[in-house]
Amino acid sequence: MVEHLRLRWRDDLSIEALLGLRDELDDMLGRIRSTRHISNPVFKCPACGHLAARGASPAAFGRRCIPSGCVAPRSDIPDILTRRALPAGRIAALGATPDLHHGLLGRGADPHVGEQWFEESADMTMEGLRLAGQVALVAGATRGDGRGIARALGEAGAVVYCTGRSAAGHPRGMDRPETIDQTVAMIEQAGGRAVAVRVDHTREEEVASLAARVRNDAGRLDVLVNSIWGADPQIDWGRRFWEVDLTKIRAYLDQTLISHVITSRHIVPLMVEVNRGLIIEVIDGHFAGYRGHILYDLVKSSLSRLSYGMAMELAQTGVTALCVSPGFLRSEAVLDHFGVREDNWRDAVEKDPFFAESESPHLVGRAVVALAADPGVGRRAGLIHFAADLAREYGFTDLDGRLPDFPRLFDAKVNEIASTPPMDDEGRFLVWARYCQIHQDPARRELAVRLAKALGLEALGAGVAPAAARA
């Protein structure tokens, strides 16, 4: 079929002849879809009545095809069938780039349209690309779990918008070198497709512009991952709530919490309009207990509540909202802290035995892919899901083939410390930290009681005491 098109694309081909090919190209696209089992929904253009895949090509923006006979300035859109630029000739001399769909891109089209293409190529192997044809947006794709999720989505065949503040030519957050451009490069090197868009998600006008761009370029959004954080330097873990510095608290809440609300407010309508989609809030911890610092816990617990609230308001739609939490994450910063790389991370276990059950950012990425590919994901709405638990349920592993189990290791360690007094300062810290996390879990009541006793906590109020056992 590719050779057929090349033969038809002669230098003396007129615009009239090009327009005459549109129905034939539509038929070809239909055959591609039927043989490749591509499931993009379609819509009927109100202008000409032709069917076009929503989000399948630059011509489909705005849910309308471009009127026949219109042309657009030359662009760098790759040929959808060959993944190479179209051959030069009369069409190039006229300054127009043909599109696989009916009609041609209109003059004065959005300047962003054409920066990326949004259709599966005919020669692409669809096996293993579980999210082929889907479009995802990862807010906070610069580093850590956000980068891991973006890479996994790209490897699964989705077109991935990678957003964040740290971009080439701009100041980088958290005093770290990573950028969204590097994330996109990683996805593309693995054969995926991605777009870097610098966005400050605390600025509503920038997020609104991002939503408009996704609508115009892709015409659809299937997965929204909210992994915005960037606030580690603002947390002083040694201070209790009556000691914390409040001079920057509003900036902290804007960055870590309000940004998520702004993003969902402007991006989720793309999903609600078509009654499908998945929203994932990335948090830290799949427990109901306390996360050790008042400001950290305030944000992370609020994000889980945000996901729950969205799930409730989306209950009568086909859009699902939920939370995902990684475990002990081997982020770039953590690897640097231990002086190791991903390929030799085990060398750090001697320094910290808990590191033995750490996980790469790819594990939570694969968890997000599994959820996005699950047609029954709606049953998980409103809940917090632990990446390693999802790995066991869906049958995937981390990069090294492991299934990490950090909670089991942590429970065993603090149980050992609590059972063999006296505790040193480090032991007391670990026991207290774990008690805070698990005390509200009825399934861990026995361990929580043991930890409370070891800490000398007596006559605790009902809200901070070990949860009652299940009946």
C-alpha positions as CSV (number, residue, x, y, z in Angstrom):
1,M,0.0,0.0,0.0
2,V,2.9,2.4,0.7
3,E,4.4,1.7,-2.7
4,H,0.9,2.3,-4.2
5,L,0.8,5.7,-2.7
6,R,4.3,6.6,-3.7
7,L,3.4,5.7,-7.3
8,R,0.3,7.9,-7.2
9,W,2.2,10.8,-5.7
10,R,3.7,12.2,-9.0
11,D,5.4,15.6,-9.3
12,D,2.7,16.7,-11.8
13,L,-0.2,15.8,-9.5
14,S,-2.7,18.6,-9.4
15,I,-4.7,19.8,-6.4
16,E,-7.8,18.5,-8.1
17,A,-6.3,15.1,-8.4
18,L,-5.2,15.2,-4.7
19,L,-8.7,16.0,-3.7
20,G,-10.0,13.1,-5.8
21,L,-7.8,10.7,-3.7
22,R,-9.4,11.6,-0.4
23,D,-12.1,8.9,-0.5
24,E,-9.6,6.3,-1.6
25,L,-7.4,7.3,1.4
26,D,-10.4,7.1,3.7
27,D,-11.0,3.5,2.5
28,M,-7.3,2.7,3.1
29,L,-7.5,4.0,6.6
30,G,-10.6,1.9,7.2
31,R,-8.8,-1.2,6.1
32,I,-5.8,-0.3,8.4
33,R,-8.2,0.0,11.3
34,S,-10.0,-3.2,10.6
35,T,-6.8,-5.2,10.2
36,R,-4.9,-3.7,13.1
37,H,-7.9,-3.6,15.5
38,I,-7.5,0.0,16.3
39,S,-10.3,1.2,18.5
40,N,-10.3,5.0,18.2
41,P,-13.9,6.2,18.3
42,V,-15.1,8.0,15.2
43,F,-17.3,11.0,14.6
44,K,-19.2,12.2,11.5
45,C,-18.0,15.6,10.4
46,P,-21.0,18.0,10.4
47,A,-19.4,19.9,7.5
48,C,-19.0,17.1,4.9
49,G,-20.5,14.0,6.4
50,H,-17.2,12.0,6.2
51,L,-16.2,9.8,9.1
52,A,-12.9,10.7,10.8
53,A,-11.2,9.2,13.8
54,R,-11.4,11.6,16.7
55,G,-7.9,12.6,17.6
56,A,-6.4,10.4,14.8
57,S,-4.9,13.1,12.7
58,P,-4.2,16.8,12.7
59,A,-7.2,17.4,10.5
60,A,-9.6,16.2,13.1
61,F,-9.0,19.0,15.5
62,G,-12.1,20.8,16.8
63,R,-14.2,17.7,15.9
64,R,-14.5,19.0,12.3
65,C,-12.7,18.1,9.2
66,I,-11.2,20.9,7.2
67,P,-13.2,21.8,4.1
68,S,-12.1,20.2,0.9
69,G,-9.9,22.4,-1.3
70,C,-8.1,24.1,1.5
71,V,-4.4,23.8,2.0
72,A,-1.9,24.6,4.7
73,P,1.6,26.0,4.8
74,R,4.3,23.3,4.6
75,S,5.0,21.6,7.9
76,D,7.1,18.8,9.3
77,I,4.3,16.3,9.8
78,P,5.7,12.9,9.0
79,D,3.9,10.8,6.4
80,I,1.6,8.7,8.5
81,L,2.1,5.6,6.4
82,T,5.9,5.8,6.0
83,R,6.9,7.8,9.1
84,R,9.1,9.9,6.7
85,A,8.6,13.3,5.1
86,L,6.4,13.3,2.0
87,P,8.4,13.5,-1.3
88,A,9.0,16.9,-2.8
89,G,7.1,17.8,-5.9
90,R,4.1,19.9,-7.0
91,I,2.5,19.6,-3.6
92,A,5.6,20.9,-1.9
93,A,5.9,23.7,-4.4
94,L,2.4,24.7,-3.6
95,G,3.3,24.8,0.0
96,A,0.8,22.2,1.1
97,T,1.1,19.0,3.2
98,P,-1.5,16.3,2.5
99,D,-3.2,14.7,5.3
100,L,-4.3,11.0,5.5
101,H,-7.9,12.0,6.2
102,H,-10.4,13.5,3.8
103,G,-9.6,17.1,2.8
104,L,-6.4,19.0,3.6
105,L,-5.4,21.1,6.5
106,G,-6.9,24.6,6.2
107,R,-4.9,27.8,5.8
108,G,-4.4,29.6,9.1
109,A,-4.5,26.4,11.1
110,D,-3.3,26.5,14.7
111,P,0.5,26.8,14.6
112,H,0.9,24.0,17.1
113,V,-0.9,21.5,14.8
114,G,1.7,19.5,13.0
115,E,4.3,19.5,15.7
116,Q,3.4,15.9,16.4
117,W,1.2,13.4,14.7
118,F,-1.4,11.3,16.3
119,E,-2.1,8.3,14.2
120,E,-0.7,4.8,14.3
121,S,1.5,4.1,11.3
122,A,0.5,1.3,9.0
123,D,3.7,-0.6,9.5
124,M,3.7,-0.4,13.3
125,T,3.5,-3.7,15.1
126,M,0.5,-3.4,17.3
127,E,1.2,-6.4,19.5
128,G,2.4,-5.3,22.9
129,L,1.3,-1.7,22.3
130,R,-1.6,-1.9,24.7
131,L,-2.3,1.8,24.6
132,A,-1.8,2.4,20.8
133,G,-4.1,5.1,19.6
134,Q,-4.5,6.7,23.1
135,V,-3.3,10.1,24.2
136,A,-1.9,10.7,27.8
137,L,-0.9,13.7,29.7
138,V,1.6,13.4,32.6
139,A,1.7,16.6,34.7
140,G,5.0,16.6,36.5
141,A,6.9,14.3,34.0
142,T,10.3,15.8,34.8
143,R,11.7,13.2,37.2
144,G,10.8,10.4,39.6
145,D,7.5,8.6,39.3
146,G,6.2,11.2,36.8
147,R,9.1,10.4,34.4
148,G,8.7,6.6,35.0
149,I,5.0,6.8,34.2
150,A,5.5,8.9,31.1
151,R,8.1,6.5,29.8
152,A,5.9,3.4,30.4
153,L,2.9,5.1,28.7
154,G,5.1,5.8,25.7
155,E,6.4,2.3,25.6
156,A,2.8,1.0,25.6
157,G,2.0,3.0,22.5
158,A,0.3,6.1,23.8
159,V,1.2,9.6,22.6
160,V,2.4,11.3,25.8
161,Y,2.3,15.0,26.7
162,C,5.0,15.6,29.3
163,T,4.6,18.8,31.3
164,G,6.4,20.6,34.0
165,R,8.4,23.7,34.8
166,S,11.9,22.3,34.3
167,A,12.6,22.6,30.6
168,A,15.5,23.4,28.3
169,G,16.3,27.1,28.6
170,H,14.3,27.6,31.8
171,P,15.2,27.5,35.5
172,R,15.0,24.0,36.9
173,G,13.2,23.0,40.1
174,M,14.5,21.3,43.3
175,D,18.1,22.1,42.3
176,R,18.0,19.1,40.0
177,P,19.3,18.7,36.4
178,E,16.3,16.8,34.9
179,T,14.0,18.3,32.4
180,I,10.8,17.3,30.5
181,D,12.8,17.5,27.3
182,Q,15.0,14.7,28.6
183,T,11.9,12.6,29.4
184,V,10.6,13.1,25.9
185,A,14.0,12.1,24.5
186,M,13.9,8.9,26.5
187,I,10.5,8.0,25.2
188,E,11.4,8.7,21.6
189,Q,14.7,6.7,21.9
190,A,12.5,3.7,22.9
191,G,10.4,4.2,19.8
192,G,7.5,6.1,21.4
193,R,6.0,9.5,20.7
194,A,5.9,12.4,23.2
195,V,5.6,16.1,23.4
196,A,7.3,18.4,25.9
197,V,5.2,21.4,27.0
198,R,6.6,23.7,29.6
199,V,3.7,24.5,32.0
200,D,3.6,26.0,35.4
201,H,0.5,24.2,36.7
202,T,0.0,26.8,39.4
203,R,-0.9,29.4,36.7
204,E,-4.4,28.8,35.5
205,E,-3.9,30.5,32.1
206,E,-1.0,28.2,31.3
207,V,-3.1,25.1,32.1
208,A,-6.0,26.4,30.1
209,S,-3.6,26.9,27.1
210,L,-2.4,23.4,27.6
211,A,-5.9,22.0,27.5
212,A,-6.6,24.0,24.3
213,R,-3.4,22.6,22.7
214,V,-4.3,19.0,23.5
215,R,-7.8,19.6,22.1
216,N,-6.4,21.1,18.9
217,D,-3.5,18.8,18.3
218,A,-4.9,15.5,19.4
219,G,-8.6,16.0,19.7
220,R,-8.8,13.6,22.6
221,L,-7.3,12.6,26.0
222,D,-7.5,9.2,27.5
223,V,-5.3,9.3,30.5
224,L,-4.4,12.2,32.9
225,V,-1.7,11.5,35.4
226,N,-1.2,14.2,38.1
227,S,2.3,13.8,39.5
228,I,3.1,17.4,40.4
229,W,5.3,17.8,43.4
230,G,8.7,19.6,43.4
231,A,8.5,20.6,47.1
232,D,11.1,18.5,48.9
233,P,13.2,21.6,49.8
234,Q,10.2,23.1,51.5
235,I,9.7,20.3,54.0
236,D,11.8,20.5,57.2
237,W,11.2,17.0,58.6
238,G,12.7,17.9,62.0
239,R,10.0,20.5,62.9
240,R,6.6,19.8,64.4
241,F,3.6,21.8,63.3
242,W,4.0,24.4,66.0
243,E,7.6,25.0,64.9
244,V,7.3,25.1,61.1
245,D,8.1,28.2,59.1
246,L,4.9,29.5,57.5
247,T,6.3,32.3,55.4
248,K,6.1,30.1,52.2
249,I,3.2,28.0,53.1
250,R,0.9,29.5,50.4
251,A,3.5,28.9,47.7
252,Y,3.9,25.4,49.0
253,L,0.2,24.6,48.8
254,D,-0.2,26.3,45.4
255,Q,2.6,24.1,44.1
256,T,1.7,20.8,45.6
257,L,-2.1,20.9,46.0
258,I,-3.9,23.7,44.2
259,S,-1.9,22.9,41.0
260,H,-3.7,19.5,40.9
261,V,-7.1,21.1,41.3
262,I,-6.3,23.6,38.5
263,T,-5.1,20.8,36.2
264,S,-8.1,18.7,36.7
265,R,-10.5,21.6,36.3
266,H,-9.1,22.4,32.8
267,I,-8.1,19.0,31.5
268,V,-10.8,16.7,32.6
269,P,-13.5,18.3,30.4
270,L,-11.8,16.7,27.4
271,M,-12.8,13.4,29.0
272,V,-16.2,14.2,30.3
273,E,-17.3,15.4,26.9
274,V,-16.7,12.0,25.4
275,N,-17.7,10.1,28.5
276,R,-14.4,8.1,28.9
277,G,-11.0,8.5,30.4
278,L,-8.8,7.8,33.4
279,I,-7.5,10.3,36.0
280,I,-4.7,9.2,38.3
281,E,-3.5,11.1,41.3
282,V,0.0,10.0,42.3
283,I,0.5,10.2,46.1
284,D,2.8,8.7,48.7
285,G,1.5,6.0,50.9
286,H,-1.6,3.7,50.5
287,F,-2.4,3.9,54.2
288,A,-4.9,6.0,56.1
289,G,-2.4,6.9,58.8
290,Y,0.0,9.8,59.3
291,R,2.9,10.5,57.0
292,G,5.3,12.1,59.5
293,H,5.1,15.8,58.8
294,I,2.1,18.0,59.1
295,L,2.6,19.8,55.8
296,Y,3.5,16.7,53.9
297,D,0.6,14.7,55.2
298,L,-1.8,17.6,54.6
299,V,-1.0,17.6,50.9
300,K,-0.8,13.9,50.3
301,S,-4.0,13.1,52.2
302,S,-5.7,15.9,50.5
303,L,-4.8,14.6,47.1
304,S,-6.3,11.2,47.9
305,R,-9.4,13.0,49.0
306,L,-9.3,15.0,45.8
307,S,-9.3,11.8,43.8
308,Y,-12.2,10.4,45.9
309,G,-14.2,13.6,45.4
310,M,-13.7,13.5,41.7
311,A,-14.6,9.9,41.6
312,M,-17.9,10.6,43.4
313,E,-18.8,13.5,41.0
314,L,-17.8,11.3,38.0
315,A,-19.8,8.3,39.2
316,Q,-22.5,8.7,36.5
317,T,-20.0,9.1,33.7
318,G,-17.5,6.8,32.0
319,V,-14.5,8.7,33.5
320,T,-12.6,7.1,36.4
321,A,-10.6,8.8,39.1
322,L,-8.3,7.0,41.5
323,C,-4.9,7.2,43.3
324,V,-1.7,5.3,42.8
325,S,1.2,5.2,45.2
326,P,4.7,3.9,44.6
327,G,6.8,2.3,47.4
328,F,10.4,3.1,48.2
329,L,11.1,4.8,45.0
330,R,14.6,4.8,43.4
331,S,14.2,8.3,42.0
332,E,17.1,10.2,40.5
333,A,17.5,12.1,43.8
334,V,17.5,8.9,45.9
335,L,20.1,7.2,43.7
336,D,22.3,10.3,43.9
337,H,21.9,10.3,47.7
338,F,23.2,6.7,47.9
339,G,25.9,7.3,45.3
340,V,24.6,4.6,42.9
341,R,22.9,4.2,39.6
342,E,20.0,2.2,38.5
343,D,22.3,-0.5,37.1
344,N,24.1,-1.0,40.5
345,W,21.5,0.1,43.0
346,R,22.0,-3.0,45.1
347,D,25.4,-1.7,46.2
348,A,23.4,0.7,48.5
349,V,21.6,-2.1,50.4
350,E,24.6,-2.3,52.7
351,K,24.1,1.3,53.7
352,D,20.3,0.9,54.1
353,P,18.8,-2.6,54.3
354,F,15.3,-1.2,53.4
355,F,16.7,-0.3,50.0
356,A,16.6,-4.1,49.2
357,E,12.8,-3.7,48.6
358,S,13.0,-0.4,46.7
359,E,11.5,-0.1,43.2
360,S,12.4,1.8,40.1
361,P,10.0,4.4,38.7
362,H,9.1,2.0,35.9
363,L,7.1,-0.2,38.4
364,V,4.6,2.6,39.1
365,G,4.7,3.4,35.3
366,R,3.7,-0.2,34.5
367,A,1.0,0.0,37.1
368,V,-0.5,3.0,35.4
369,V,-0.3,1.3,32.0
370,A,-2.1,-1.8,33.5
371,L,-4.9,0.4,34.8
372,A,-5.2,2.4,31.6
373,A,-5.5,-0.9,29.6
374,D,-8.0,-2.4,31.9
375,P,-11.6,-2.1,30.5
376,G,-12.9,-2.7,34.0
377,V,-10.8,0.0,35.7
378,G,-14.0,1.8,36.8
379,R,-14.4,-0.7,39.6
380,R,-11.3,0.8,41.2
381,A,-12.6,4.4,41.3
382,G,-12.0,6.5,44.4
383,L,-9.5,4.1,46.0
384,I,-5.7,4.2,46.6
385,H,-3.8,1.5,44.8
386,F,-0.2,0.4,45.7
387,A,2.0,-0.1,42.7
388,A,3.5,-3.4,43.9
389,D,0.0,-4.7,44.8
390,L,-1.1,-3.9,41.2
391,A,2.0,-5.7,39.9
392,R,0.9,-8.9,41.7
393,E,-2.7,-8.6,40.5
394,Y,-2.0,-7.7,36.9
395,G,1.1,-9.9,36.5
396,F,4.0,-7.5,35.8
397,T,7.3,-6.9,37.5
398,D,9.9,-4.2,37.9
399,L,12.7,-3.8,35.3
400,D,14.8,-6.5,37.0
401,G,12.0,-9.0,37.2
402,R,11.4,-8.4,40.9
403,L,8.2,-7.9,42.8
404,P,9.3,-5.6,45.7
405,D,7.5,-5.7,49.0
406,F,8.6,-2.8,51.1
407,P,5.6,-2.9,53.5
408,R,6.4,-6.5,54.5
409,L,10.1,-5.7,55.1
410,F,9.2,-2.6,57.2
411,D,6.6,-4.5,59.3
412,A,9.1,-7.3,60.0
413,K,11.9,-4.8,61.0
414,V,9.8,-2.7,63.4
415,N,8.3,-5.9,64.9
416,E,11.8,-7.1,65.6
417,I,12.8,-3.8,67.1
418,A,9.7,-3.6,69.3
419,S,10.2,-7.2,70.5
420,T,13.8,-6.8,71.6
421,P,14.1,-3.8,73.9
422,P,15.7,-1.5,74.6
423,M,15.3,0.7,71.5
424,D,17.9,3.2,70.4
425,D,17.0,6.5,68.9
426,E,16.9,5.1,65.3
427,G,14.8,2.2,66.4
428,R,12.4,4.4,68.2
429,F,12.1,6.6,65.2
430,L,11.3,3.7,62.9
431,V,8.8,2.2,65.3
432,W,7.0,5.5,65.7
433,A,7.0,6.2,61.9
434,R,5.5,2.8,61.2
435,Y,2.9,3.1,64.0
436,C,1.8,6.5,62.6
437,Q,1.3,4.9,59.2
438,I,-0.6,1.7,60.2
439,H,-2.5,2.4,63.4
440,Q,-5.8,3.0,61.5
441,D,-5.5,-0.3,59.6
442,P,-7.7,-3.0,61.3
443,A,-5.7,-5.7,59.5
444,R,-2.5,-4.5,61.3
445,R,-4.0,-4.0,64.7
446,E,-1.9,-6.6,66.4
447,L,1.3,-5.1,65.2
448,A,0.1,-1.6,66.0
449,V,-0.7,-2.6,69.6
450,R,2.8,-4.1,69.9
451,L,4.4,-0.9,68.6
452,A,2.3,1.4,70.8
453,K,3.3,-0.7,73.9
454,A,7.0,-0.5,72.9
455,L,6.7,3.3,72.6
456,G,5.0,3.6,76.0
457,L,1.8,5.1,74.4
458,E,-1.0,4.5,76.9
459,A,-4.5,5.8,77.2
460,L,-4.5,7.1,73.6
461,G,-7.5,8.8,72.2
462,A,-9.7,6.8,69.9
463,G,-8.5,8.6,66.7
464,V,-4.8,7.9,67.4
465,A,-5.1,4.5,69.1
466,P,-4.8,1.2,67.2
467,A,-7.9,0.6,65.1
468,A,-10.5,-1.8,66.4
469,A,-10.2,-5.3,64.9
470,R,-12.7,-6.3,62.2
471,A,-15.7,-8.1,63.4
